[in-house]
Amino acid sequence: MIDWKDKREFWIAGAKIADPEAERLRVGSVCVQKGRITEIVWQKSVETDLPVLDAERFVLAPGFIDPHAHLREPGYEEKETIETGSAAAAAGGYTAVVCMANTNPVIDDPSVVEYIACRAQQVGKCRIFITGALTKGLQGEIISEYYHLKRAGIVALSDDGRWVTNSQVMRSALEYAGLHKLPVISHCEDGFLTQGAQMNEGYTSTRLGLKGAPAAAEEIAVSRDLMLAQLTGSRLHVAHVSTAGAVELIRRAKKKGIPVTAEATPHHLTLEDSLLESYSTNLKVNPPLRGKKDIEAVRAGLLDGTIDCVATDHAPHTEIDKDVEFDEAPPGMIGLETSFAQLHTELVAKGALDLLELVKRMTAKPAETLGLPGGRLKKDDPADLVLIDPEEEWTLDKRLIRSRSKNTPLIGAKFVGRVQGVFFEGRWQSAILAGEP
Amino acid sequence: MPFNRKHLLGLEELFADEITTILDTADQFKEISERAIKKVPALRGKTIANLFYEPSTRTRISFELAEKRLSADTVSFSKATSSVVKGESLRDTVENIQAMKVDMVVMRHGSSGAHRFLANFLDASIVNAGDGQHEHPTQALLDMMTLRQRWRTLEGKHVTIIGDIMHSRVARSNIWGLTKMGAKVTVCGPSTMMPAEVEKLGDGGVTIEYDIRKAIAEADAINILRIQLERQKARLFPSMREYFEMFGVTPDVLEAAPKDCIVMHPGPMNRGVEISQEVADGDRAVILEQVTNGVAVRMAVLFLVAGGTFDAGTEP
């Protein structure tokens, strides 16, 4: 465990630096002063009077940026707060998180944006970017006041959790969002086809007697939204892509020049629907975990760039919410604290993706996708950095989870590669608790 | 083969030998219900709670009679008159009942997997009396008992299940049970109520056939499922009359089946919808035999799950 929290001016020396703009990892040293990066040198050691953190074992990268998380405050503080969510983010290597609008009240009014921004500042562990509601109350009927919301500080628009069923409303939303240069994040799901659905439709849903959501429900919604993005020329970002068909639709749309980007979650990249035979409610998510072919297609999409970035869709729910019959449980799993380790274990350690590419998909790419600052290593930028030990083997213990909710199917899972902590504006936040091995 | 399971959650997880043990035990128990004094002390001192979260006539009475004939002490619960209406969770309800030192819980619940969920934290034995659209193991066992009485064996026999396969726990448990015992299963019903990849259930022992006459052409038995009105509301078929025309079992349709093919129905029947009056009351129907066997099968399951075994030569 690195104890570095009091240091304000220092060098991180000899780390393998994962610069998203570089071709490969390169050994170097970074100087942090007054919360900013003041120097980057491509050498193993430095001559200095400042304290030096020997980082030879570690990979140093820009802090991760999560384009999709539910921080639940205001309104659902029993599930997560900005404070616990920020702590979870820091523990997972994130220095910036984009929070979704389905709070209570919904983020469809500047006062809610200001409240969240103020709380994020008070907590000061992580940069919080805010998504405004695409439609008032997430009702899919009347578009929100994008001008006022943007002035209050939102970076994107979304009714995440719901798809805007009315195509005319979606067209207006995209056109009006284009005027304000705000990307629209769409949760693509034809709700008529998924009414009552508990999981992916297929052999496992038949076996378990649970109502299935067909892949077509996602693909129909993606198709329409791509056509409306083409019609309006506005920026569409497809949230949590989970099916082979959706990946292919987005791939073709990009070739045609439609202004679209897409994200995928660690769980849709690694976990199969057959796991649900345990009826564990922590595996219930929306969109649901899919079959092997879909997972392979989403992975291929990530590799070829069809899927731009990794998003956690961190969705905390309490044990009271989840400790119920399967069809009574709300969908969602937490992901901020495990996303890097899960993808490093399943993709990087198994040779499907190299570490630098994974870093890009968690830093520069989400920043570029939603037009956010950060995600790069530049002199004079805020010192938002993550320190990773790519060799460390560890097991997720429920007691280590910083999120207020513990709804993850990964408790007890073994990982290789661990975030040691982040520097947020130059201040060290350890991911590893005192006393922990 | 001894039966060593603490619970009966479903038939998918059972081995053929275990199913045989249950059916053999049920055969022996059947005689008790024919006696003047219909009671044996097999479960004396055991307490069983019957939790019915969904309406039931047959299954509930059948379980209660089975318990009483084995001398167990029983309490029964139905959703409408319980604290469930006050918002108590399933977990709290069942843990409270267990705190009163109950040995066994018989439960019917509308959520698939509800019994698996309880098994995570309950010490009492759990017997599944139907979970959502997943399994109804004692129904499939009594169906198999009825078939076995007719033919002595299930090996190589052919059973056609007709109706709403997608939403049927009876269909799933029958598919797993029958295929494990070496029988073939054909499923028949509207394509809107045929679940995805159903032919993969039961290790390839399942065939889909939409034409009812073809589906029963080689059947040794037909099992007709109840069609529910709410499926029509969900637009899965256009009208009751069209359903009856295409999938209703009538004397005319039965002409397509072999002469000795028998007709089963798990009840409750919608006469004139999935089964005609003449077939329901006809001489091929074994529907009331199924109900009689239900008590014996449930006695066997309760006895075995409670840890009971037969010593050679001793009467239960």
HADDOCK unambig.tbl for C-alpha pairs under 7 A between the chains (distance, minus, plus):
assign (segid A and resid 201 and name CA) (segid B and resid 196 and name CA) 6.92 0.50 0.50
assign (segid A and resid 202 and name CA) (segid B and resid 196 and name CA) 5.21 0.50 0.50
assign (segid A and resid 202 and name CA) (segid B and resid 197 and name CA) 6.33 0.50 0.50
assign (segid A and resid 203 and name CA) (segid B and resid 196 and name CA) 6.05 0.50 0.50
assign (segid A and resid 203 and name CA) (segid B and resid 197 and name CA) 5.19 0.50 0.50
assign (segid A and resid 203 and name CA) (segid B and resid 198 and name CA) 6.96 0.50 0.50
assign (segid A and resid 206 and name CA) (segid B and resid 195 and name CA) 5.82 0.50 0.50
assign (segid A and resid 206 and name CA) (segid B and resid 196 and name CA) 6.16 0.50 0.50
assign (segid A and resid 206 and name CA) (segid B and resid 198 and name CA) 6.58 0.50 0.50
assign (segid A and resid 208 and name CA) (segid B and resid 112 and name CA) 6.92 0.50 0.50
assign (segid A and resid 208 and name CA) (segid B and resid 134 and name CA) 5.50 0.50 0.50
assign (segid A and resid 209 and name CA) (segid B and resid 112 and name CA) 5.98 0.50 0.50
assign (segid A and resid 209 and name CA) (segid B and resid 133 and name CA) 4.56 0.50 0.50
assign (segid A and resid 209 and name CA) (segid B and resid 134 and name CA) 4.09 0.50 0.50
assign (segid A and resid 210 and name CA) (segid B and resid 112 and name CA) 6.39 0.50 0.50
assign (segid A and resid 210 and name CA) (segid B and resid 133 and name CA) 6.88 0.50 0.50
assign (segid A and resid 279 and name CA) (segid B and resid 113 and name CA) 6.12 0.50 0.50
assign (segid A and resid 325 and name CA) (segid B and resid 111 and name CA) 6.31 0.50 0.50
assign (segid A and resid 325 and name CA) (segid B and resid 114 and name CA) 5.53 0.50 0.50
assign (segid A and resid 325 and name CA) (segid B and resid 117 and name CA) 6.77 0.50 0.50
assign (segid A and resid 326 and name CA) (segid B and resid 111 and name CA) 6.92 0.50 0.50
assign (segid A and resid 326 and name CA) (segid B and resid 113 and name CA) 6.85 0.50 0.50
assign (segid A and resid 327 and name CA) (segid B and resid 111 and name CA) 6.28 0.50 0.50
